[in-house]
Amino acid sequence: METRVLRWAWGALLATAALCADAQPMAQAARACSACHGASGVATNHGYFPRIAGKPQGYLYHQLLNFRDGRRHYAAMSQLLQVLGDDYLMEIAGYFAAQELPYPSPQTVGAAPEVLALGEQLVRRGDPARQIPACVSCHGAAMTGVQPFVPGLLGLPRDYLNAQMGAFKTGQRKALAPDCMAQVVRQLTPADVTAISTWLSSQPLPADTRPATSLTVAMPMPCGSVLR
């Protein structure tokens, strides 16, 4: 299945890359991404493929670079991007960042109250005793992200959230140094990870789902993906 998707997506990108100067060809090229990320990048709230519609352009651009340059590992993404230049990747990121589309209802329902309570504590307040900052201190009070580099975490599939925290913890996913997410996730226990992903995937989106324009407080640690 992955091979067929890769061939289709690769052909779509190659067929339209030379025409990317116009808005319509970029929309056509973006169809290659819909095989995994859904039409216009909306995805679903299940599985391992994240929503990319409406994410900050700088964040999406860095993730494309990370896949292309080996800091993130997924063969289909890496092979698609390996021959594409920085300017074109920025155009792709800008196209999906501009897609303001509705979110589905929360994925997780009926989770154990104690799991939700731990998840909310870690997301909203962190755990100072273990030097774990609150998720909201970087991802914004509404957890919809912060321009231009920090992604929102609401509306993402629980399995995807678990997988990405695990990848940061084991070094399978990396970001530009200093890699703040890796530092934070290494302090989390498996129960913490489950609680965070469960709480996040159970929350409805606010009325305004756009990323915040800025943080209201300083980030708790330096992050390479935000500094560059």
N, C-alpha and C positions, 0 to 999 in steps of 0.2 A: 504493500500500500504506500509506504513512504517513498519508494522508488518512483511509482507512477505520479505521485503528487509532485515530487522534485522535478521530474521531467517536464510536467505540464507548466509548473511555475517558472522553471528556468527558460523554457521556450517563450513564455509570455513576457518575461523581462527582456530577453534578448530582442524580441520583435519590436519592442517599444522604446528601448533605452535611447536609441538614436533620435527619437522624437520628443524627448522629455522637456524641451523648452516650452511647450504649450500645455495649458492646464488639462485639456481633454486627454492627450496622450499619457500624462501622469496618472490620471484616473484609470486609464486602460492598463497601465503598467501595474498599478496597485492591485488589480484583479489577481495577480499572481499570489499576493499575500492572503487573499480571501480563502484559498484552499484550506488553510489552517486557522486563520484568525477571523474568518467570517466576513460577510459582505461589509465593506467600508471599515473593517477592523473591529466590529462589535463583538465577535466571538460569542461564547455562551458563558453561563456561570458554572459549568461543569468541565471536568477534564483537565488537561495540562497546557492548553493553548490560551494565553492571556488576551484580554481585550487590549487593543492598542489605540482605538479611536479615542481622541480627546486627551491622550497623555501629553505631557509637555514636550515640545519639539526637541529641546536639548537632551532630555532623557532618552527619547526614541533614537536620536542620532547617536548617542553614546552606546546604546545597546547594539545598534547595527555595526558600529565600529568594533565593539567587543566580540561579536560573533565573527566578523571578518578577520580580526586580528588575533583570535585565539584565547581571549579572556573568558568567553562563554563557549560552550561546546554543544552543538546540535548539528549533525552533518548536513541536513537539508538547508538550514540557514547559512552555514559557513560556505557551502558550495555555491549557493545562490549569490552570495555577496562578494566572493573572492576577487572578481574582476571589476567591481564597481568602485568608482572614485568617491572621495569625500563629498564633493559638491552634489553629486547625484543622491548620495545617502541622505544628505541634509534636505534635499527636495522631497524624498520619500517621507522622511520624518515630519516635514512641514505639512504634507498632504494629510497624513493621519491625525496629526495634532489638531487640524482644523475641523475634524468630523465630530460635531456635537450631536450625539444621538442618544436615545433613551437607553436606560439600563434595565435588565430583567429584575424580577423580584429576588429577594435574598435566597441563596441556595440552601443554607443550613437552617433547619427548623427542628425544634424539640430537643436541643442539646441540653446536657445536664447543667443545672444552675451553677454548680461549683466550677465547672469548666468555663462557663461564660464569665463568671466573676473573676477568675484568674486572668482570662484573656483581656477583659476590660481593664483590669488593674495594670497589666503590662503595657497595653496600648496607650492608656491615658496617663498613667503615673509612673510606669517603669518600676524598677526595684533598686533604689539607691544603695541598699546594703550590699547588693551584688554588682554594683556599678553598671546597671542596665538602664539606659535612658528610655523614656517613654517614646513610643512610636510617633506620637503627635508632635514631638519636639523637632522632627525632621520632615515628616510627611504631611504636616499641617493639622490644625485643630479639627477640621472636618474630614481628615483622612482622604481628601481628593487630590493630594499632591500640591506642589508648590512650583511655580515657574522659576527658572526655565528647565531645571534638571531633576526635580524630585517627583517620582510617580505617586499617584493615588493607589491605595491598597483596597479600598472598598470595591465590591463588584467583581473581584477576581475569584476564580474557583479555589475551593479549599485544597484540593490536591495540588494545584499549581503553587499555592502559597507554601504548603509543606515541602514540596520538591525544591523550591528556590531557597528556602531557609536551610534545608539540608545541603544543597549545593554550596552555599556560602560557607557552611560549617565545615565541610570536608575539603574545600578548596577547588571543587569542580567549577564553580562560578567565581569569577574575580572581577573587580572593578579597578579603576585607576587608583594608584596609591596616593594617600593612605586609604585603605579599603575599610571604611567605617562599618559597612554592613557585616563584613566578616568578623570584625572585632566584637560587634554586639551579639551576633548569633552564636558565637563560640561560648558566650556566657549562659545561653539558654539550655535548659534541660529538654528532653523529648516531651515531657508534660507541658512545658512552657510553649513549645512550638505548636503542639496540638491545640492548646487553649487559645493562642493568638489567631491561628488560622480559623478555628471554629467561631470565635467571636467576630472576626472580620467578615467572614462569609455569611454571617447571620444578620448583618446590619443593612438596613435600607439606605439608599443614597439620599443625601439632602436634596432640597429643591434645586439648588445651584450646584451642579456636578463639576463645574470647571475648576481647574487647579487655582489655588490662591496665588495672588500676585507676588506675595512676599511672606516670609516668616515674621511672626510678631516678637519672637525672642531669638537670641543667637543659638546656632546649632551647638549641641553638647560636645562635639568633637570635630576635627577637620575631616573632610571627605573629598577625595581626589576628584570624583565625578562632579562635584559642585564647584570646586575651585578652578576648573579648567573649562 
